[in-house]
Amino acid sequence: MDYKFVPLRNWLLEREALSIRKLEDNCEMPRDTLRHFLNERRNFPEKHYESLLKELVKYGFHRD
């Protein structure tokens, strides 16, 4: 797993109340992209990184 995605993964795992499906929909990424990433089945696709970050800032995520 790319190191830059580790803080993102940890942050998402700590927030069980966030809807993974809703995040995927809002970021226009394919279903189960985040679920597979969180379960360490696949790496997170770089092409969705910026849109996900923009969405997560609304929920308090801080880019380091």
C-alpha positions in Angstrom: 0.0 0.0 0.0 1.3 3.4 -0.9 2.3 5.2 2.3 0.4 8.4 1.5 -2.8 6.4 1.7 -2.2 5.0 5.1 -3.4 8.0 7.1 -6.4 8.2 4.9 -7.2 4.6 5.5 -6.7 4.9 9.2 -8.9 8.0 9.4 -11.7 6.3 7.5 -11.5 3.2 9.7 -11.8 5.3 12.8 -15.1 6.8 11.6 -17.6 4.0 11.4 -20.5 6.3 11.1 -19.4 7.6 7.6 -21.2 6.0 4.7 -18.6 4.4 2.4 -21.2 4.1 -0.4 -22.2 7.7 -0.1 -18.6 8.8 -0.2 -18.1 6.7 -3.4 -21.2 8.2 -4.9 -20.2 11.8 -4.0 -16.7 11.3 -5.5 -18.1 9.5 -8.6 -16.0 6.4 -8.0 -17.0 2.8 -8.7 -18.9 1.0 -6.0 -16.7 -1.0 -3.5 -13.5 1.0 -4.4 -13.2 2.2 -0.8 -14.4 -1.0 0.7 -11.7 -3.0 -1.0 -9.2 -0.4 0.0 -10.2 -0.4 3.6 -10.1 -4.2 3.7 -6.7 -4.2 2.1 -7.8 -6.1 -0.9 -6.7 -3.4 -3.4 -4.7 -0.2 -3.4 -6.6 3.0 -3.6 -6.7 4.4 -7.2 -4.6 7.6 -7.5 -7.2 9.1 -9.9 -9.8 9.3 -7.1 -7.5 10.6 -4.4 -8.1 14.4 -4.9 -11.9 14.1 -5.2 -12.0 11.9 -2.0 -9.8 14.4 -0.1 -12.1 17.3 -1.1 -15.1 15.3 0.2 -13.5 14.3 3.4 -12.5 17.8 4.3 -16.2 18.4 4.9 -16.0 15.8 7.6 -12.9 17.1 9.3 -10.1 15.3 7.5 -6.9 17.3 7.4 -4.3 16.7 4.7 -0.8 16.4 6.1 
